[in-house]
Amino acid sequence: MNDVRPARSERPGRAGRPDIGTYVLDTRTGKVGIVMGHEGLYSQLRSYGGGREWDAAPDALRPATPAERLSAATAYANARSRGEVP
């Protein structure tokens, strides 16, 4: 997998705002995403392996566990082997 860093605040006093490049779980959708950026209070996430970004509220995010990251990577590898994604 890519550089795996735990999610943490980007700036002191900005709890709930994970660093860009970290893996988080969007608890509202149940999807693991990589933080691509921030817009206002929201974080922009992209699925493991790429795809369309989505916005997530800070109270819906938590650091993804190693098992959740592995599950996302496995799902992507399986979809790729079936020709569903490039």
KOLZARO-758649 format. One line per field, with one value per residue (C-alpha): z, x, y; residue in one letter. Coordinates in pm, whole numbers, plus 32768, in hexadecimal, padded with zeros to 4 digits. Each point is the difference from the previous one (the first is absolute). Layout:
residues N
up <- Z, ...
east <- X, ...
north <- Y, ...
rest <- a, ...
***
This chain:
residues 86
up <- 8000, 7FE7, 811A, 8128, 810A, 8117, 7FDF, 80E4, 8014, 7EED, 80E7, 817B, 8070, 7EBF, 8087, 7F03, 7ED7, 7F8C, 7F41, 7E86, 7F91, 8130, 7FF6, 80B6, 801F, 7FA7, 8107, 7F42, 7EC6, 8094, 7EF4, 8032, 7F57, 7FD3, 8065, 7EC4, 8089, 80D1, 7FA0, 8122, 8115, 7F14, 7F91, 7E9A, 7FF5, 7EE3, 8007, 8008, 7E96, 7F8A, 7F92, 8043, 8137, 8103, 811F, 8166, 813A, 810F, 80FE, 7F0F, 7FE1, 80CB, 7FB3, 7F35, 80AE, 7F55, 7FC4, 7F59, 7F1F, 7FA2, 7FB3, 7F1B, 7F4D, 7FD4, 7F78, 7F03, 7F97, 7FD1, 7F31, 7F2C, 7FC2, 7F86, 7F12, 80B5, 8039, 7F46
east <- 8000, 8062, 8096, 7F27, 7FEF, 7F01, 7F02, 8047, 7FB1, 809A, 802B, 7FF4, 7E9E, 7F64, 7F89, 7F4C, 80C7, 80E5, 8142, 7FFB, 806D, 7F7F, 7F03, 7EB8, 7EB1, 7ECA, 7F13, 7ECE, 804F, 80DD, 8107, 8176, 808B, 8147, 7FF2, 8043, 7FBB, 7F1E, 7EF0, 7F76, 7FAB, 7FEA, 810F, 800D, 8035, 8050, 7FD5, 812C, 806B, 7F6A, 7EAA, 7F21, 803E, 7EF4, 7FDB, 7FF2, 7FAD, 810A, 7F1D, 7FD3, 8175, 80E4, 8152, 7FE1, 8084, 8107, 7EF2, 7F1C, 811D, 8053, 7E92, 7FEB, 8142, 7F84, 7EB0, 80B4, 80EE, 7EDA, 7F3C, 8136, 8033, 7E97, 803D, 7F0B, 8103, 8140
north <- 8000, 816D, 80CB, 7FA1, 810A, 8018, 8119, 8127, 816F, 80D3, 812A, 8019, 8046, 7F72, 7EB1, 7F29, 8083, 7EE7, 803A, 7FEB, 7EA6, 7F45, 7EE6, 803D, 7F54, 80CA, 7F77, 807F, 7F36, 7EEF, 8045, 801F, 8134, 80B6, 816F, 80CB, 815C, 80DE, 80F5, 80C4, 7F0C, 7ED8, 7F0F, 7F81, 7E88, 7F13, 7E87, 7F1B, 7FD1, 8148, 806D, 8126, 80D1, 803B, 80F6, 7F88, 80C0, 8001, 7F55, 7EDA, 7FB2, 7F24, 7F64, 7EC0, 7ECA, 7F28, 7EFA, 8100, 8078, 7E9A, 7FB7, 8131, 7F9B, 7E9B, 8072, 80DC, 7EE7, 7F13, 80FD, 803F, 7E8B, 7FE9, 8126, 80E5, 8113, 805F
rest <- m, n, d, v, r, p, a, r, s, e, r, p, g, r, a, g, r, p, d, i, g, t, y, v, l, d, t, r, t, g, k, v, g, i, v, m, g, h, e, g, l, y, s, q, l, r, s, y, g, g, g, r, e, w, d, a, a, p, d, a, l, r, p, a, t, p, a, e, r, l, s, a, a, t, a, y, a, n, a, r, s, r, g, e, v, p
***
